């Protein structure tokens, strides 16, 4: 897999910025790497990856760290604000500039502030990958999600995808919706009104010819779905505790909730989960979330290799 001018030196700050053929290129290359494990090992030897996680995330940080090391890169940065100069008040601007001075070839940035990754991309000439940006986007997670869907069905076109939970504040749902809008899919947003998908996401989907449906309860749509993407309802986001208690049970995915589901249904979850997805689903054919999580490593290897022009 040689260097691609489509990806060479580019930033990855929003799933909106990618076209269908670019997603497909990443997915094909990831499938290829899974078949030929080790084929990208060492292709970026001598490069330096700066992982700047202003907000902690064990899973995303680890997959980027291992991906970087397998590609042969050295890794610098931090896995959370504790122990870094951020606790002394150092700004995102100065942190990026400092690591740029150390010779970083690529930045991976996770931050609680919306727009932080795009800001980082504007102040450095080096490519920036967003590893989570406020409550708005998580573009590489969307790529991982597409990979898990294609792995399960051999395609993405023609599928009916339901997204369940906190769609307003959950950044993974926004990015996946943007990514899916490049394909011929039917999307249903399943959430209480207070946590329904943000209007700008639905608007972009409609502009791309995908008109999402809205439902309040999983039972009303469970039997029609091919993919169910589960996210956590975040108690801290709902101002009225009695409202949370009302909706909580409606958004717990267990075998009872899936009793009308097609046998071929696949359940995805960006993980970590709390109680919105019962462990009793783990041993069933519905569970695709561990396959989904495992895809994070090869996909992020492929992405960084394309961006930095590694050979192979």
HUGI-V875577 format. One line per field, one symbol per residue. phi: phi as a letter, one per 20 degrees, with the letter a starting at -180 (. if undefined). A space follows every 50 residues. Layout:
phi = ???
This chain:
phi = .efcffdgmeecdbffedegffgffffffffffffcgnfdgnfdgnecdd eddfcfagffgfffffgffffneedcobeaffndfffenfeggfffffff ffnfebddccbfefnffffgffdceffcdfdpclddbbfffffffgffff ffdmacgneddddcoeefdefffgfffgfffedecddcedafgfdfgfgf fgfffffenddfeccecfgfcgfeeecddecfeegfeefdgfffffegff deecfffdfeffgegdedbflfdddecffffgeefffcfffgffffffff fgfffffemffn
